[in-house]
Amino acid sequence: MPKYRVELTEQLPYPRDRVFQLLADHNRLGSLVGLPVKRIRDSDQADPNGTGSVRWIGVGPVGFEETILTFEPDHLIEYSVTSFSAFRNHLGRIRLSGPPDGGTRLHYTAEFDEVVPYSGRTLELAVERVLRRGIRRLRQVLSETDL
């Protein structure tokens, strides 16, 4: 079981499909997390961001790959870091719930082990900061756009 865990829950006043659209799109995700994100492998599913797709997070050779493990539209995205990084045994889970035409409950967890001894708590705080910033930006984008 991973040693480090970040868990955030937010209630958003937007329909699940709109929230999911933004969180699932690899190429738009970068504006939420504040880092360059690019889809480097398409999924075999109808949605190119679905199960099996791979995104690169970072600049040039400095970054890491995440692979989508589970993709259930409007409900669930699970992903794992699948390249060398500061994380080991990483699993990210974005779960959306609530009535389809009402607000959305966003439950986000990220679990991982450290690679470098004694770096885990620092990484945990950094991941939490990135996720909190991403949720703030998600709220802002959703309030400004009409997807």
C-alpha positions as CSV (number, residue, x, y, z in Angstrom):
1,M,0.0,0.0,0.0
2,P,1.4,3.4,-0.9
3,K,2.8,5.4,2.0
4,Y,1.8,8.9,0.9
5,R,-1.7,10.1,0.1
6,V,-3.4,13.3,-0.9
7,E,-7.2,13.5,-0.8
8,L,-9.4,16.4,-1.8
9,T,-13.1,16.7,-2.0
10,E,-14.9,19.7,-3.6
11,Q,-18.5,20.5,-4.4
12,L,-18.8,22.3,-7.7
13,P,-21.9,24.0,-9.0
14,Y,-21.5,22.6,-12.5
15,P,-22.8,19.5,-14.2
16,R,-20.6,16.4,-14.2
17,D,-20.3,16.3,-18.0
18,R,-18.7,19.8,-18.1
19,V,-16.3,19.0,-15.2
20,F,-15.4,15.7,-16.8
21,Q,-14.7,17.3,-20.2
22,L,-12.1,19.6,-18.7
23,L,-10.4,17.0,-16.5
24,A,-10.3,14.3,-19.2
25,D,-8.8,16.4,-21.9
26,H,-5.0,16.0,-21.7
27,N,-4.3,19.0,-23.9
28,R,-6.4,21.3,-21.7
29,L,-5.3,19.9,-18.4
30,G,-2.1,21.9,-18.5
31,S,-3.9,25.1,-18.0
32,L,-5.5,23.7,-14.8
33,V,-2.3,22.3,-13.2
34,G,0.0,25.0,-14.3
35,L,2.4,22.7,-16.2
36,P,2.7,21.8,-19.8
37,V,0.6,18.6,-20.6
38,K,0.5,16.9,-23.9
39,R,-1.2,13.7,-25.1
40,I,1.5,11.5,-26.6
41,R,-0.5,8.4,-27.2
42,D,-4.1,8.1,-28.1
43,S,-6.5,5.6,-26.5
44,D,-8.0,2.8,-28.6
45,Q,-11.4,4.0,-27.3
46,A,-13.7,6.5,-29.0
47,D,-12.3,9.3,-26.9
48,P,-8.5,9.7,-27.6
49,N,-8.0,10.6,-23.9
50,G,-9.5,7.3,-22.7
51,T,-8.0,4.1,-21.3
52,G,-4.5,3.4,-22.5
53,S,-3.8,7.0,-23.6
54,V,-0.6,8.5,-22.3
55,R,0.2,12.1,-21.5
56,W,3.5,13.9,-20.9
57,I,3.6,16.4,-18.0
58,G,6.7,18.6,-18.0
59,V,9.0,20.6,-20.3
60,G,11.2,18.8,-22.8
61,P,13.0,15.9,-21.2
62,V,12.1,17.1,-17.7
63,G,8.8,15.5,-16.7
64,F,7.0,12.2,-16.6
65,E,4.4,10.1,-18.3
66,E,1.0,9.3,-17.0
67,T,-1.1,6.4,-18.4
68,I,-4.9,6.4,-18.1
69,L,-5.9,3.1,-16.5
70,T,-9.7,3.6,-16.1
71,F,-11.9,6.0,-18.1
72,E,-15.6,6.1,-17.3
73,P,-17.1,9.2,-18.9
74,D,-18.7,11.6,-16.4
75,H,-17.7,9.3,-13.5
76,L,-14.1,8.2,-13.1
77,I,-10.5,8.6,-14.3
78,E,-7.7,6.6,-12.9
79,Y,-4.1,7.1,-14.0
80,S,-0.6,6.0,-13.0
81,V,2.9,7.5,-13.5
82,T,4.5,5.1,-15.9
83,S,7.9,6.6,-16.5
84,F,10.8,7.2,-14.2
85,S,9.9,10.0,-11.7
86,A,10.1,10.9,-8.0
87,F,7.0,8.7,-7.5
88,R,6.7,5.0,-7.2
89,N,3.5,3.0,-7.1
90,H,1.5,6.1,-8.1
91,L,-2.2,6.0,-8.5
92,G,-4.4,9.0,-9.2
93,R,-8.1,8.8,-9.0
94,I,-10.7,11.4,-10.0
95,R,-14.2,10.4,-9.0
96,L,-17.2,12.5,-9.9
97,S,-20.7,12.1,-8.5
98,G,-24.0,13.9,-8.1
99,P,-27.0,14.3,-10.3
100,P,-26.1,14.6,-14.0
101,D,-27.8,18.0,-14.5
102,G,-26.9,19.4,-11.1
103,G,-23.7,20.1,-9.1
104,T,-20.7,17.8,-9.0
105,R,-18.9,16.3,-6.1
106,L,-15.2,15.9,-7.1
107,H,-13.2,13.4,-5.0
108,Y,-9.5,13.4,-6.0
109,T,-6.9,11.1,-4.5
110,A,-3.3,10.6,-5.3
111,E,-1.3,7.8,-3.6
112,F,2.4,7.0,-4.1
113,D,5.6,5.9,-2.5
114,E,8.8,7.9,-2.5
115,V,11.8,7.0,-4.7
116,V,14.3,9.2,-2.9
117,P,14.4,8.5,0.8
118,Y,12.8,11.2,3.0
119,S,11.3,13.0,0.0
120,G,7.8,11.7,0.4
121,R,6.3,14.4,2.7
122,T,7.7,17.1,0.4
123,L,6.2,15.5,-2.6
124,E,2.9,15.0,-0.8
125,L,2.8,18.7,0.0
126,A,3.7,19.6,-3.6
127,V,1.1,17.3,-5.1
128,E,-1.5,18.7,-2.8
129,R,-0.6,22.3,-3.8
130,V,-0.8,21.5,-7.5
131,L,-4.2,19.8,-7.1
132,R,-5.6,22.6,-5.0
133,R,-4.4,25.1,-7.6
134,G,-5.9,22.9,-10.3
135,I,-9.3,22.8,-8.6
136,R,-9.3,26.6,-8.2
137,R,-8.5,27.0,-11.9
138,L,-11.1,24.4,-12.8
139,R,-13.7,26.5,-11.0
140,Q,-12.5,29.6,-12.8
141,V,-12.6,28.0,-16.2
142,L,-16.0,26.5,-15.6
143,S,-17.4,29.9,-14.5
144,E,-16.0,31.6,-17.6
145,T,-16.8,29.1,-20.3
146,D,-19.9,27.5,-21.7
147,L,-18.7,24.1,-22.9
